[in-house]
Amino acid sequence: MISIRSSMSELEKCERLRMLVQECYLSAIQNFAQYAVELDEGITGELRNHLAELAREAESCSPEAISETRSTLRAVLREFRDKANAYLNQLREELSQTANGLQRLVESLTENDGDHETKLRSALGCLRTLAEDSRAAGIAPFIRSSGDAIEQAIAEFRQQNQLTVSQFLAEINLLHKRIDALESAVSSDSLTKLFSRSDMEARIRAAQSGGSLLLLSVQGLERAATQFSREVSQQLAAAFVKRLRKNLLPEAILGYWSKEEFLVIHPAPMNEAKIAAKWVTQHLSGSYACLQGGKTVRPSIQVRVSVLEFSPGEVAARTVEQVGELFR
């Protein structure tokens, strides 16, 4: 016979454990907000607002609903990452332009420094020659004094110029280090970039060996833009591409063909490409968690995949035509 006291004790333990897990979850959300990297106020501030709203939602909802907030948290963090990458990329470009400008300024200073000093020393030599002339005996001391003052000014000017150049070089070096760090920070952004249709056509024509092509028709991207927003549609496309990349061979080349059509140059033979196409159709269709105004929305897509074998050489041009025909 089951003891009621024992059952109550177990129930209390479960409830305490549930509350502890919820507290840890809320603490994690709050820590995300507290320790978020300070970028542009609009970016970091928006993240903190979304996380604060999510924390209030998770604190007041049922245990079952808390599980639903996980996708919202993931979407909030993904949006912050994407915006941070774009911000850092813009900052990197600005720093690069500043560094190039400083470099040109230093080169100009270095080139002009020697020319100016040569002219000044030539004029100084004329003054000293004049001071030695017997006809200028009365004003010779004044000429020599002026010459010494000019020579001292040249030395000070050279020293100041060298100091300025050194400071510029140090600043350029610092900017280049920042640029390297920013390039490293935004390198992950390149993973989401796709080749254009013209690039894919050129790659098919220039291929040195045969392979397979995966023609992916992704229905739902334009519908997401109409139903939600263009930003949600872009998130949906990025999430789809990310999942697709993870499940393709590293050597596979992925590109756009049109707004809802993608093309993969797959180096595997036809039978392996068909297996990959079947997996993509079964596992990448469905709903995706995206973020809109700090709330999770779930637009869905339906993926259809066709497989086409191609060979290099003259027939490659015909392959490009076939791709266009199959995508119509």
CORGIHU-V715786 format. One record per residue. SS is DSSP state (a for helix, b for strand, c for the rest). Layout:
ss={SS,SS}
This chain:
ss={c,c,c,a,a,a,a,a,a,a,a,a,a,a,a,a,a,a,a,a,a,a,a,a,a,a,a,a,a,a,a,a,a,a,c,c,c,c,c,c,a,a,a,a,a,a,a,a,a,a,a,a,a,a,a,a,a,a,a,a,c,c,a,a,a,a,a,a,a,a,a,a,a,a,a,a,a,a,a,a,a,a,a,a,a,a,a,a,a,a,a,a,a,a,a,a,a,a,a,a,a,a,a,a,a,a,a,a,a,a,a,a,a,a,a,a,a,a,a,a,a,a,a,a,a,a,a,a,a,a,a,a,c,a,a,a,c,c,c,a,a,a,a,a,a,a,a,a,a,a,a,a,a,a,a,a,a,a,a,a,a,a,a,a,a,a,a,a,a,a,a,a,a,a,a,a,a,a,a,a,a,a,a,a,a,c,a,a,a,a,a,a,c,c,b,c,a,a,a,a,a,a,a,a,a,a,c,c,c,c,b,b,b,b,b,b,b,b,b,c,a,a,a,a,a,a,a,c,c,a,a,a,a,a,a,a,a,a,a,a,a,a,a,a,a,a,c,c,c,c,c,c,b,b,b,b,b,b,c,c,b,b,b,b,b,b,c,c,c,a,a,a,a,a,a,a,a,a,a,a,a,a,a,c,c,b,b,c,c,b,b,b,c,c,b,b,b,c,c,b,b,b,b,b,b,b,b,b,b,b,c,c,c,c,a,a,a,a,a,a,a,a,a,a,a,a,c,c}
